[in-house]
Amino acid sequence: ADCPAAPETRPSSFVSPGSDRVHAERRPVTPVFMTVAPFKGEEIEYPVLQELYLDVLGIVRKHGGYVHHVDSLVASGARIMALFGAPVSSGMDTENGILAALETVGRHAGRGDIRIGCGIDCGYVYSGTTGNEWRKQYTVIGDAVNTACRLADAAGDGMVTVSSRAASVAGDRIRYG
């Protein structure tokens, strides 16, 4: 299944305090997961995690995505999820996601204190707000999200694992080493 670029779109509403308005849509998205773990079973010092997180925020933003979710930003490691194509599409979301992952790994792999690997897929997902009046959040749900997460978990240090679907969408616009 192809993941064609979506036109520049923005959800018609975001949830504001006191609002019950929910927006959901099916759209093409490129999720990028980054799995970070300590070397040799040691703990990652918090300043190292903070430095990495701030760097990832900048890299992802530079490439037109946004950091959607961080799991367990703790000494035992972290999983960072960036989205390209939701809530806003650049029209080059898959390429931008791959470039952001390559830049992140290029900066942080092999540094000796952490291991970092990335997984990337693309496909149609459901995106929108979920929750109720006590807590609402923007989220994406779909096979592309699950696949990207599994690819990141399987990636070794310094590896960016791109699904065949995402590689096909990016085509020859990305050169792999």
PATORSE-771804 format. One record per residue (C-alpha): residue in three letters; residue number from 1; x, y, z. Coordinates in Angstrom, 2 decimals, padded with zeros to 5 digits. Last residue first. Layout:
<sites>
{r: Ala; k: NUM; xx: X; yy: Y; zz: Z} .
...
</sites>
This chain:
<sites>
{r: Gly; k: 177; xx: 024.80; yy: 004.06; zz: 002.80} .
{r: Tyr; k: 176; xx: 021.24; yy: 004.80; zz: 001.71} .
{r: Arg; k: 175; xx: 020.53; yy: 007.63; zz: -000.69} .
{r: Ile; k: 174; xx: 017.10; yy: 009.22; zz: -000.31} .
{r: Arg; k: 173; xx: 015.27; yy: 010.86; zz: -003.25} .
{r: Asp; k: 172; xx: 015.68; yy: 007.58; zz: -005.14} .
{r: Gly; k: 171; xx: 012.38; yy: 006.24; zz: -003.86} .
{r: Ala; k: 170; xx: 011.01; yy: 007.82; zz: -000.70} .
{r: Val; k: 169; xx: 007.71; yy: 006.00; zz: -001.23} .
{r: Ser; k: 168; xx: 009.48; yy: 002.70; zz: -001.95} .
{r: Ala; k: 167; xx: 011.71; yy: 003.05; zz: 001.10} .
{r: Ala; k: 166; xx: 008.63; yy: 003.74; zz: 003.24} .
{r: Arg; k: 165; xx: 006.87; yy: 000.59; zz: 001.94} .
{r: Ser; k: 164; xx: 010.01; yy: -001.53; zz: 002.25} .
{r: Ser; k: 163; xx: 010.23; yy: -000.52; zz: 005.90} .
{r: Val; k: 162; xx: 013.19; yy: 001.65; zz: 006.92} .
{r: Thr; k: 161; xx: 015.58; yy: 000.53; zz: 009.65} .
{r: Val; k: 160; xx: 017.94; yy: 003.30; zz: 010.76} .
{r: Met; k: 159; xx: 020.87; yy: 001.66; zz: 012.50} .
{r: Gly; k: 158; xx: 023.45; yy: 003.38; zz: 014.71} .
{r: Asp; k: 157; xx: 023.10; yy: 000.88; zz: 017.50} .
{r: Gly; k: 156; xx: 021.04; yy: -002.07; zz: 016.34} .
{r: Ala; k: 155; xx: 017.49; yy: -001.86; zz: 015.06} .
{r: Ala; k: 154; xx: 015.02; yy: -004.48; zz: 016.31} .
{r: Asp; k: 153; xx: 013.20; yy: -002.14; zz: 018.72} .
{r: Ala; k: 152; xx: 013.13; yy: 000.54; zz: 016.04} .
{r: Leu; k: 151; xx: 011.57; yy: -001.84; zz: 013.50} .
{r: Arg; k: 150; xx: 008.94; yy: -002.90; zz: 016.04} .
{r: Cys; k: 149; xx: 007.98; yy: 000.75; zz: 016.70} .
{r: Ala; k: 148; xx: 007.80; yy: 001.53; zz: 012.97} .
{r: Thr; k: 147; xx: 005.52; yy: -001.47; zz: 012.45} .
{r: Asn; k: 146; xx: 003.15; yy: -000.47; zz: 015.24} .
{r: Val; k: 145; xx: 002.81; yy: 003.10; zz: 013.96} .
{r: Ala; k: 144; xx: 002.34; yy: 001.96; zz: 010.34} .
{r: Asp; k: 143; xx: -000.31; yy: -000.53; zz: 011.48} .
{r: Gly; k: 142; xx: -002.55; yy: 002.15; zz: 012.91} .
{r: Ile; k: 141; xx: -003.35; yy: 004.67; zz: 015.63} .
{r: Val; k: 140; xx: -002.26; yy: 008.29; zz: 015.85} .
{r: Thr; k: 139; xx: -002.75; yy: 010.53; zz: 018.88} .
{r: Tyr; k: 138; xx: -003.75; yy: 014.01; zz: 020.02} .
{r: Gln; k: 137; xx: -004.64; yy: 014.12; zz: 023.68} .
{r: Lys; k: 136; xx: -007.65; yy: 014.54; zz: 025.91} .
{r: Arg; k: 135; xx: -007.90; yy: 014.29; zz: 029.66} .
{r: Trp; k: 134; xx: -010.68; yy: 015.04; zz: 032.11} .
{r: Glu; k: 133; xx: -013.33; yy: 015.97; zz: 029.51} .
{r: Asn; k: 132; xx: -012.78; yy: 012.72; zz: 027.63} .
{r: Gly; k: 131; xx: -010.07; yy: 010.91; zz: 025.73} .
{r: Thr; k: 130; xx: -008.85; yy: 010.74; zz: 022.17} .
{r: Thr; k: 129; xx: -007.96; yy: 013.45; zz: 019.72} .
{r: Gly; k: 128; xx: -007.06; yy: 012.85; zz: 016.14} .
{r: Ser; k: 127; xx: -005.23; yy: 010.58; zz: 013.79} .
{r: Tyr; k: 126; xx: -006.30; yy: 007.29; zz: 012.27} .
{r: Val; k: 125; xx: -003.50; yy: 005.85; zz: 010.22} .
{r: Tyr; k: 124; xx: -002.67; yy: 005.49; zz: 006.54} .
{r: Gly; k: 123; xx: 000.82; yy: 004.32; zz: 005.83} .
{r: Cys; k: 122; xx: 004.47; yy: 004.95; zz: 006.44} .
{r: Asp; k: 121; xx: 007.22; yy: 003.05; zz: 008.22} .
{r: Ile; k: 120; xx: 010.39; yy: 004.06; zz: 010.04} .
{r: Gly; k: 119; xx: 012.48; yy: 002.45; zz: 012.78} .
{r: Cys; k: 118; xx: 015.42; yy: 004.06; zz: 014.54} .
{r: Gly; k: 117; xx: 018.33; yy: 002.84; zz: 016.65} .
{r: Ile; k: 116; xx: 020.29; yy: 004.45; zz: 019.47} .
{r: Arg; k: 115; xx: 022.78; yy: 002.95; zz: 021.90} .
{r: Ile; k: 114; xx: 023.99; yy: 005.17; zz: 024.71} .
{r: Asp; k: 113; xx: 027.18; yy: 006.02; zz: 026.63} .
{r: Gly; k: 112; xx: 029.77; yy: 005.12; zz: 024.01} .
{r: Arg; k: 111; xx: 029.15; yy: 007.81; zz: 021.38} .
{r: Gly; k: 110; xx: 028.76; yy: 005.27; zz: 018.61} .
{r: Ala; k: 109; xx: 025.44; yy: 006.59; zz: 017.45} .
{r: His; k: 108; xx: 024.47; yy: 010.13; zz: 018.50} .
{r: Arg; k: 107; xx: 024.97; yy: 012.64; zz: 015.71} .
{r: Gly; k: 106; xx: 024.63; yy: 010.31; zz: 012.74} .
{r: Val; k: 105; xx: 021.71; yy: 008.56; zz: 014.43} .
{r: Thr; k: 104; xx: 019.84; yy: 011.84; zz: 014.75} .
{r: Glu; k: 103; xx: 020.71; yy: 012.95; zz: 011.21} .
{r: Leu; k: 102; xx: 019.64; yy: 009.62; zz: 009.72} .
{r: Ala; k: 101; xx: 016.38; yy: 009.68; zz: 011.67} .
{r: Ala; k: 100; xx: 015.59; yy: 013.24; zz: 010.57} .
{r: Leu; k: 99; xx: 016.40; yy: 012.40; zz: 006.94} .
{r: Ile; k: 98; xx: 014.13; yy: 009.34; zz: 007.05} .
{r: Gly; k: 97; xx: 011.26; yy: 011.37; zz: 008.49} .
{r: Asn; k: 96; xx: 011.76; yy: 014.10; zz: 005.90} .
{r: Glu; k: 95; xx: 011.67; yy: 011.60; zz: 003.04} .
{r: Thr; k: 94; xx: 008.49; yy: 010.06; zz: 004.39} .
{r: Asp; k: 93; xx: 006.83; yy: 013.43; zz: 004.98} .
{r: Met; k: 92; xx: 007.57; yy: 015.11; zz: 001.66} .
{r: Gly; k: 91; xx: 004.17; yy: 016.79; zz: 001.16} .
{r: Ser; k: 90; xx: 004.83; yy: 018.91; zz: 004.24} .
{r: Ser; k: 89; xx: 001.91; yy: 017.44; zz: 006.13} .
{r: Val; k: 88; xx: 000.45; yy: 018.82; zz: 009.35} .
{r: Pro; k: 87; xx: -001.04; yy: 016.89; zz: 012.30} .
{r: Ala; k: 86; xx: 000.31; yy: 014.63; zz: 011.14} .
{r: Gly; k: 85; xx: 002.46; yy: 014.06; zz: 008.07} .
{r: Phe; k: 84; xx: 005.74; yy: 013.36; zz: 009.86} .
{r: Leu; k: 83; xx: 005.44; yy: 012.08; zz: 013.38} .
{r: Ala; k: 82; xx: 008.16; yy: 011.53; zz: 015.96} .
{r: Met; k: 81; xx: 008.05; yy: 008.82; zz: 018.60} .
{r: Ile; k: 80; xx: 010.79; yy: 008.65; zz: 021.24} .
{r: Arg; k: 79; xx: 011.51; yy: 005.44; zz: 023.13} .
{r: Ala; k: 78; xx: 013.65; yy: 005.78; zz: 026.20} .
{r: Gly; k: 77; xx: 016.30; yy: 004.10; zz: 028.27} .
{r: Ser; k: 76; xx: 017.01; yy: 002.53; zz: 031.65} .
{r: Ala; k: 75; xx: 017.87; yy: 005.92; zz: 033.14} .
{r: Val; k: 74; xx: 014.43; yy: 007.33; zz: 032.40} .
{r: Leu; k: 73; xx: 012.56; yy: 008.98; zz: 029.53} .
{r: Ser; k: 72; xx: 010.08; yy: 006.12; zz: 029.70} .
{r: Asp; k: 71; xx: 008.03; yy: 006.62; zz: 026.58} .
{r: Val; k: 70; xx: 008.21; yy: 009.92; zz: 024.71} .
{r: His; k: 69; xx: 005.41; yy: 010.89; zz: 022.36} .
{r: His; k: 68; xx: 004.61; yy: 013.16; zz: 019.47} .
{r: Val; k: 67; xx: 007.89; yy: 014.79; zz: 018.59} .
{r: Tyr; k: 66; xx: 006.99; yy: 016.91; zz: 015.59} .
{r: Gly; k: 65; xx: 007.86; yy: 016.78; zz: 011.96} .
{r: Gly; k: 64; xx: 009.00; yy: 019.31; zz: 009.36} .
{r: His; k: 63; xx: 012.67; yy: 018.36; zz: 009.01} .
{r: Lys; k: 62; xx: 013.94; yy: 021.17; zz: 011.25} .
{r: Arg; k: 61; xx: 011.29; yy: 020.21; zz: 013.83} .
{r: Val; k: 60; xx: 012.60; yy: 016.65; zz: 013.97} .
{r: Ile; k: 59; xx: 016.20; yy: 017.82; zz: 014.34} .
{r: Gly; k: 58; xx: 015.38; yy: 020.37; zz: 017.04} .
{r: Leu; k: 57; xx: 013.27; yy: 018.00; zz: 019.14} .
{r: Val; k: 56; xx: 015.89; yy: 015.27; zz: 018.71} .
{r: Asp; k: 55; xx: 018.58; yy: 017.60; zz: 020.10} .
{r: Leu; k: 54; xx: 016.40; yy: 018.49; zz: 023.09} .
{r: Tyr; k: 53; xx: 015.77; yy: 014.81; zz: 023.77} .
{r: Leu; k: 52; xx: 019.43; yy: 013.87; zz: 023.46} .
{r: Glu; k: 51; xx: 020.56; yy: 016.61; zz: 025.85} .
{r: Gln; k: 50; xx: 017.81; yy: 015.66; zz: 028.32} .
{r: Leu; k: 49; xx: 018.76; yy: 011.97; zz: 028.15} .
{r: Val; k: 48; xx: 022.44; yy: 012.81; zz: 028.74} .
{r: Pro; k: 47; xx: 021.54; yy: 015.16; zz: 031.62} .
{r: Tyr; k: 46; xx: 019.48; yy: 012.31; zz: 033.15} .
{r: Glu; k: 45; xx: 022.40; yy: 009.88; zz: 033.29} .
{r: Ile; k: 44; xx: 021.80; yy: 006.70; zz: 031.35} .
{r: Glu; k: 43; xx: 022.02; yy: 003.66; zz: 033.58} .
{r: Glu; k: 42; xx: 024.51; yy: 000.92; zz: 032.91} .
{r: Gly; k: 41; xx: 023.44; yy: -002.36; zz: 031.35} .
{r: Lys; k: 40; xx: 026.51; yy: -002.48; zz: 029.12} .
{r: Phe; k: 39; xx: 025.52; yy: 000.51; zz: 026.97} .
{r: Pro; k: 38; xx: 022.36; yy: 002.40; zz: 027.87} .
{r: Ala; k: 37; xx: 019.28; yy: 002.32; zz: 025.65} .
{r: Val; k: 36; xx: 017.63; yy: 004.68; zz: 023.18} .
{r: Thr; k: 35; xx: 014.92; yy: 003.58; zz: 020.76} .
{r: Met; k: 34; xx: 013.91; yy: 006.14; zz: 018.14} .
{r: Phe; k: 33; xx: 010.56; yy: 005.65; zz: 016.47} .
{r: Val; k: 32; xx: 009.63; yy: 007.46; zz: 013.26} .
{r: Pro; k: 31; xx: 005.99; yy: 007.54; zz: 012.17} .
{r: Thr; k: 30; xx: 005.33; yy: 008.54; zz: 008.56} .
{r: Val; k: 29; xx: 001.67; yy: 009.48; zz: 008.15} .
{r: Pro; k: 28; xx: -001.00; yy: 009.15; zz: 005.49} .
{r: Arg; k: 27; xx: -004.43; yy: 010.25; zz: 006.76} .
{r: Arg; k: 26; xx: -007.59; yy: 008.89; zz: 008.32} .
{r: Glu; k: 25; xx: -009.33; yy: 011.57; zz: 010.34} .
{r: Ala; k: 24; xx: -010.34; yy: 012.42; zz: 013.88} .
{r: His; k: 23; xx: -011.45; yy: 015.63; zz: 015.56} .
{r: Val; k: 22; xx: -013.00; yy: 015.82; zz: 018.99} .
{r: Arg; k: 21; xx: -014.89; yy: 018.75; zz: 020.48} .
{r: Asp; k: 20; xx: -015.69; yy: 018.24; zz: 024.14} .
{r: Ser; k: 19; xx: -014.16; yy: 021.58; zz: 025.10} .
{r: Gly; k: 18; xx: -013.50; yy: 022.70; zz: 028.67} .
{r: Pro; k: 17; xx: -009.79; yy: 023.13; zz: 028.04} .
{r: Ser; k: 16; xx: -009.05; yy: 023.20; zz: 024.32} .
{r: Val; k: 15; xx: -009.02; yy: 020.24; zz: 022.00} .
{r: Phe; k: 14; xx: -007.61; yy: 020.88; zz: 018.59} .
{r: Ser; k: 13; xx: -009.90; yy: 021.65; zz: 015.73} .
{r: Ser; k: 12; xx: -010.12; yy: 021.45; zz: 011.97} .
{r: Pro; k: 11; xx: -007.06; yy: 019.26; zz: 011.78} .
{r: Arg; k: 10; xx: -004.41; yy: 020.95; zz: 009.62} .
{r: Thr; k: 9; xx: -003.78; yy: 020.07; zz: 006.03} .
{r: Glu; k: 8; xx: -001.04; yy: 020.74; zz: 003.51} .
{r: Pro; k: 7; xx: -001.80; yy: 018.17; zz: 000.84} .
{r: Ala; k: 6; xx: -001.07; yy: 014.55; zz: 001.61} .
{r: Ala; k: 5; xx: 001.92; yy: 012.75; zz: 000.18} .
{r: Pro; k: 4; xx: 001.16; yy: 009.28; zz: -001.03} .
{r: Cys; k: 3; xx: 001.64; yy: 006.32; zz: 001.31} .
{r: Asp; k: 2; xx: 001.32; yy: 003.36; zz: -001.04} .
{r: Ala; k: 1; xx: 000.00; yy: 000.00; zz: 000.00} .
</sites>
